[in-house]
């Protein structure tokens, strides 16, 4: 009889253990669903929606019975830019509007500030040579993204074209996207580019419309108006300390902010970017608490803010550290891990021992070393200080991230299995 009871207990243990492992990622998905909902309006740093998101995370941590004394709120100042009205792109002829574009369908700015310009059009082809812009004085230059000759591949850059257009006295630079890059038109960016002239992306269809009108009458003019409001506000990072056995620190981070909403009140959910990273860390914390795991090193969970403005939160932290940087062994930053075919690891060379351990845990992950992705999220603040740093992200084979900074980055497209795979990787890493 005792033997039967023991067998039954063992069966139930194995059964529920299997169910528990199958459910890895479900709590993370719950976090993603909440953070990407309309309640938080796209979580733009410095806004009420972002503050609500921080409070939501704090309440979830307190529900895990984490002591108040282990939660740290780190305020910092931020320049918050808000569109005051829907930007306008219009074709004028003799003060009459012939055509009007629609924001994030036909065009969008690259965020260079407020402008109100009007001028004739000068198409400059790919715009990779100084002489392409010789007739651009006082006009709006329009260039095609890409290149015709392979030797020009290294010149296919926005900043290079902007400099050529500016040196030839262009009023603005419009960049035409082909089908492979049209997603850029749908995106929203908060990172202020300090270009000397406005830069605007055009869809191929909108360029065909503009070109048609321009062929019919070269006297027509393109008018572009965009107005941002700048406000000085405060926002916050949220940090959590889970004490370890040794007096050294590993910082696990994910940015909580996204790009907010448009003047028409439509918002950008940011489910993958980066509610997914926040969800992964939250479930990781939950598992540590439930299983009473005592890590070797102190674990700092940092929910950085202002990443979308140019890594503002992590930059503030390294200049005002709450925990000794000289005792910080590693930063692991999680960003956009809910979608994409593969897990990628970008890292600085001094993190070699750490990424190799991650690779041993999951042979399917792809290490890409000091790839340019290493500069694209909060780990870069640690890289610049010479602290070992690893960036964990998901992407497709061509390293694209689906629906990035688009309204289509929604909860229903996130996989709990994808989140669970990263959670499992982190749990095994700290053991």
C-alpha positions in Angstrom: 0.0 0.0 0.0 2.8 2.4 0.9 4.6 1.5 -2.3 1.5 2.4 -4.3 1.1 5.8 -2.5 4.8 6.6 -3.2 4.3 5.7 -6.9 1.2 7.9 -7.0 3.0 10.8 -5.4 5.9 10.4 -7.8 3.5 10.3 -10.8 1.7 13.5 -9.6 5.0 15.3 -9.0 6.2 14.4 -12.5 2.9 15.3 -14.0 2.6 18.7 -12.4 6.3 19.4 -13.0 5.7 18.8 -16.7 2.6 21.0 -16.7 4.6 23.8 -14.9 7.4 23.6 -17.5 4.8 23.6 -20.3 3.4 26.8 -18.8 6.7 28.7 -18.8 6.1 32.0 -20.6 2.4 32.3 -19.6 3.0 34.9 -16.8 5.4 36.7 -19.1 2.6 36.8 -21.7 0.2 38.2 -19.1 2.7 41.1 -18.5 3.0 41.6 -22.3 -0.8 41.7 -22.7 -1.2 44.3 -20.0 1.7 46.6 -20.9 0.7 46.6 -24.6 -3.0 47.5 -23.8 -4.7 50.8 -24.4 -4.4 51.5 -20.6 -0.8 52.5 -21.0 -1.0 54.3 -24.4 2.3 53.1 -25.8 4.3 53.8 -22.6 6.2 56.8 -24.0 8.7 57.9 -21.3 7.6 61.0 -19.5 3.9 60.4 -20.0 1.1 59.3 -17.7 0.9 56.0 -19.6 4.5 55.2 -18.9 4.1 56.1 -15.2 1.1 53.8 -15.0 3.2 51.0 -16.6 5.9 51.5 -13.9 3.3 51.4 -11.1 1.8 48.2 -12.6 5.2 46.5 -12.6 5.9 47.7 -9.0 2.5 46.3 -7.9 3.3 43.0 -9.5 6.6 42.8 -7.7 4.9 43.6 -4.4 2.4 40.9 -5.0 5.3 38.5 -5.2 6.0 39.6 -1.6 9.3 41.3 -2.5 10.3 43.7 0.3 9.8 47.4 -0.4 13.4 48.0 0.6 14.6 45.9 -2.4 12.7 48.1 -4.9 14.4 51.3 -6.1 12.9 54.1 -8.1 15.5 56.3 -9.8 14.1 59.5 -11.2 15.9 61.4 -14.0 15.0 64.4 -16.2 14.0 63.9 -19.8 13.2 66.1 -22.8 9.8 64.9 -24.0 8.8 65.6 -27.6 5.1 65.5 -28.6 3.5 66.0 -32.0 1.1 68.9 -31.6 -0.9 68.0 -34.7 -0.9 65.5 -37.6 2.0 66.5 -39.9 1.0 67.6 -43.4 2.5 66.7 -46.8 0.8 68.5 -49.7 1.3 69.3 -53.4 0.4 72.9 -54.2 -0.1 74.7 -57.5 -1.2 78.3 -57.4 -2.2 78.0 -53.8 -4.5 75.1 -54.6 -4.0 71.7 -53.0 -3.7 68.9 -55.6 -2.7 66.0 -53.4 -2.3 65.3 -49.6 -0.4 62.4 -48.1 -1.4 60.4 -45.0 1.0 60.1 -42.1 2.5 56.6 -41.7 1.0 55.4 -44.9 2.5 57.8 -47.5 5.2 59.5 -45.4 6.8 60.0 -42.0 9.5 62.2 -40.6 12.8 60.9 -39.3 12.3 63.2 -36.2 14.5 66.2 -36.9 12.3 68.8 -35.2 9.6 71.3 -36.2 9.6 72.6 -39.8 7.3 74.5 -42.2 8.8 74.4 -45.7 7.6 74.7 -49.3 9.5 74.4 -52.5 9.9 72.9 -55.9 11.1 69.3 -56.3 14.5 68.2 -57.5 14.9 64.4 -58.0 18.5 63.4 -57.5 18.3 59.6 -58.3 20.2 57.6 -55.6 21.8 60.9 -54.5 25.2 59.4 -53.7 27.3 62.0 -55.5 27.8 65.7 -54.8 26.9 66.7 -58.4 23.5 64.9 -58.1 22.3 67.9 -56.0 23.7 70.7 -58.2 20.2 71.9 -59.0 18.9 71.6 -55.5 19.5 75.2 -54.3 16.3 76.3 -52.6 14.5 73.2 -53.6 13.4 69.9 -51.9 15.7 67.1 -52.9 14.2 63.7 -53.4 16.5 60.6 -53.4 15.9 56.9 -53.9 17.2 54.7 -51.1 19.6 52.0 -52.3 22.4 52.1 -54.9 22.9 51.1 -58.5 26.6 50.0 -58.3 28.0 47.7 -55.7 30.9 50.0 -55.2 28.4 52.6 -53.8 27.1 50.2 -51.1 29.1 51.9 -48.3 27.6 55.3 -49.3 24.0 54.2 -49.0 23.5 56.1 -45.7 21.0 58.7 -44.6 23.6 61.0 -43.0 25.8 61.0 -46.1 22.9 62.0 -48.3 21.8 64.7 -45.8 25.3 66.3 -45.9 25.3 66.4 -49.7 21.8 67.9 -49.8 22.6 70.5 -47.1 25.9 71.5 -48.8 23.9 72.1 -52.0 21.4 74.3 -50.1 18.4 71.9 -50.2 15.4 72.9 -48.2 14.8 69.3 -47.2 15.6 65.7 -48.1 12.9 63.2 -49.0 13.9 59.5 -49.2 11.9 57.0 -51.3 11.5 53.5 -49.8 11.1 50.5 -52.1 8.9 47.6 -51.2 11.6 45.9 -49.1 12.0 49.1 -46.9 8.4 50.4 -47.0 7.9 49.3 -43.3 10.1 52.3 -42.4 7.2 54.6 -43.4 4.9 52.9 -40.9 7.3 53.4 -37.9 7.5 56.0 -35.2 10.8 57.2 -33.8 11.5 59.4 -30.7 15.3 59.6 -31.2 16.1 63.2 -32.1 18.4 63.3 -35.2 20.4 66.5 -35.2 20.4 66.9 -39.0 20.5 70.5 -40.4 17.5 70.0 -42.7 14.3 68.0 -42.3 14.4 64.3 -43.5 11.2 62.6 -44.5 10.6 59.0 -45.7 8.2 58.5 -48.7 6.5 55.3 -49.7 7.0 54.3 -53.3 3.3 54.8 -54.1 3.3 58.4 -52.7 6.3 59.2 -54.8 4.6 57.9 -57.9 1.7 60.2 -57.2 4.0 63.2 -56.6 6.0 62.4 -59.7 2.8 62.2 -61.8 1.8 65.7 -60.8 5.3 67.0 -61.2 5.5 65.7 -64.8 2.3 67.5 -65.6 3.4 70.8 -64.2 7.0 71.7 -63.0 5.6 74.8 -61.3 4.0 72.8 -58.5 5.5 72.9 -55.0 5.7 70.4 -52.2 4.7 71.7 -48.8 5.7 70.0 -45.5 4.7 71.0 -42.1 5.5 69.3 -38.8 5.3 70.8 -35.2 6.7 69.2 -32.1 6.2 70.5 -28.5 9.2 70.1 -26.2 8.5 69.7 -22.4 11.0 69.1 -19.6 9.7 66.2 -17.5 10.8 63.6 -15.1 10.7 59.9 -15.7 12.1 56.9 -13.7 14.0 53.7 -13.9 12.8 50.9 -11.6 15.4 48.5 -10.1 15.0 45.4 -8.0 17.7 43.8 -5.9 17.7 40.0 -5.2 20.7 39.4 -2.9 23.2 36.6 -3.7 25.9 34.7 -1.9 28.8 36.9 -3.1 29.3 40.6 -3.1 29.3 41.0 -6.9 26.5 42.1 -9.3 24.9 40.9 -12.5 22.4 43.4 -14.0 19.6 42.0 -16.0 17.8 44.8 -17.9 14.9 45.5 -20.2 13.4 48.9 -21.2 9.8 49.5 -20.3 9.1 52.5 -22.5 7.9 52.5 -26.1 7.0 55.3 -28.6 3.6 56.3 -27.3 0.7 57.6 -29.5 0.0 60.0 -32.4 -2.1 63.2 -32.2 -5.1 61.2 -33.4 -4.9 59.1 -30.2 -3.9 55.9 -32.0 -1.2 54.3 -30.0 1.8 52.0 -30.6 1.3 48.9 -28.4 5.0 47.8 -28.2 4.2 44.2 -27.3 7.5 42.9 -28.7 9.4 46.1 -28.2 9.8 45.8 -25.3 6.9 44.5 -23.2 8.3 41.0 -24.1 11.7 41.8 -22.4 9.9 43.1 -19.3 7.7 40.1 -19.2 10.6 37.7 -19.4 12.4 39.4 -16.5 9.2 39.5 -14.5 8.6 35.7 -14.9 12.3 35.1 -14.1 11.9 37.0 -10.8 8.7 35.1 -10.1 10.4 31.7 -10.5 13.3 32.8 -8.3 10.8 33.8 -5.6 8.6 30.7 -5.9 11.6 28.3 -5.9 13.6 30.2 -3.2 16.6 30.3 -5.5 19.7 31.8 -3.9 21.9 33.1 -6.7 25.7 33.1 -6.5 25.8 36.9 -7.2 23.5 39.7 -6.4 21.0 40.1 -9.2 19.8 43.6 -10.2 16.7 43.7 -12.4 16.7 47.1 -14.1 13.6 48.3 -16.0 15.2 51.2 -17.8 13.2 54.1 -19.2 13.8 56.5 -22.1 15.5 53.8 -24.3 13.5 55.0 -27.3 15.0 58.5 -26.8 18.5 57.2 -27.1 19.3 55.0 -24.1 18.6 57.8 -21.7 17.7 55.6 -18.7 20.7 53.3 -18.8 23.0 56.2 -19.5 21.7 58.0 -16.4 22.2 54.8 -14.4 25.9 54.3 -15.3 26.5 58.0 -14.4 24.5 57.6 -11.2 24.9 54.0 -10.2 22.9 52.6 -7.3 25.3 49.6 -7.0 29.1 49.7 -7.4 30.1 49.5 -11.1 33.5 48.1 -10.1 31.6 45.1 -8.7 29.4 44.7 -11.7 30.4 41.6 -13.5 27.9 41.6 -16.4 24.9 43.2 -18.0 22.4 41.0 -19.8 19.9 43.1 -21.7 16.7 41.7 -23.1 14.9 43.4 -25.9 12.3 42.2 -28.5 12.3 38.5 -27.6 8.6 37.6 -28.3 8.9 37.2 -32.1 11.5 36.1 -34.7 12.9 32.8 -35.8 16.1 32.8 -33.9 17.7 34.0 -30.6 20.7 36.1 -31.2 23.5 37.1 -28.8 25.5 40.3 -29.5 28.2 40.9 -27.0 31.5 42.7 -26.4 34.7 40.6 -26.5 35.2 40.7 -22.7 31.9 38.9 -22.2 33.2 35.8 -24.0 33.1 33.4 -21.0 29.5 34.4 -20.3 28.1 34.1 -23.8 29.8 30.7 -24.2 27.9 29.5 -21.1 24.6 30.7 -22.6 25.5 28.9 -25.8 26.2 25.6 -23.9 22.7 25.9 -22.4 21.0 26.4 -25.7 22.9 25.3 -28.8 20.3 26.8 -31.1 21.1 30.4 -30.2 23.3 32.3 -32.6 26.2 34.4 -31.4 27.0 37.4 -33.5 29.7 39.2 -31.4 30.3 42.9 -31.7 27.6 43.3 -34.3 26.0 46.8 -34.8 23.0 45.5 -32.9 25.2 45.9 -29.8 24.7 49.7 -30.0 21.0 49.5 -30.5 19.7 49.0 -26.9 20.6 49.6 -23.3 23.6 47.2 -23.1 25.5 49.8 -25.1 25.7 52.1 -22.1 27.6 49.3 -20.3 29.7 48.5 -23.3 31.0 52.1 -23.4 32.2 51.7 -19.8 34.1 48.5 -20.6 31.7 46.3 -18.6 31.0 42.8 -20.1 27.6 43.0 -21.8 25.3 40.6 -23.7 22.3 41.6 -25.8 19.6 38.9 -26.1 17.1 39.4 -28.9 15.0 37.5 -31.4 14.9 38.2 -35.1 14.5 36.6 -38.5 17.3 35.2 -40.6 18.0 38.6 -42.1 18.1 40.1 -38.6 14.8 42.0 -39.1 12.4 42.4 -36.2 8.7 42.1 -37.3 6.5 45.2 -36.9 9.1 47.2 -35.1 7.8 50.6 -34.0 4.5 50.0 -35.8 0.9 49.9 -34.6 0.9 46.2 -35.6 3.3 45.2 -32.8 0.4 43.7 -30.8 0.0 41.1 -28.0 -1.7 38.5 -30.1 1.4 38.1 -32.2 3.6 37.2 -29.3 4.4 33.5 -28.5 4.6 32.3 -24.9 6.9 29.6 -26.2 9.4 32.2 -27.5 9.3 34.0 -24.1 9.6 30.7 -22.2 12.8 29.8 -24.2 14.5 32.9 -23.0 13.3 32.5 -19.4 14.6 29.0 -19.3 18.0 30.2 -20.7 18.3 32.8 -17.9 17.3 30.4 -15.1 19.9 27.8 -16.1 22.5 30.6 -16.5 22.3 31.7 -12.9 22.5 28.2 -11.5 
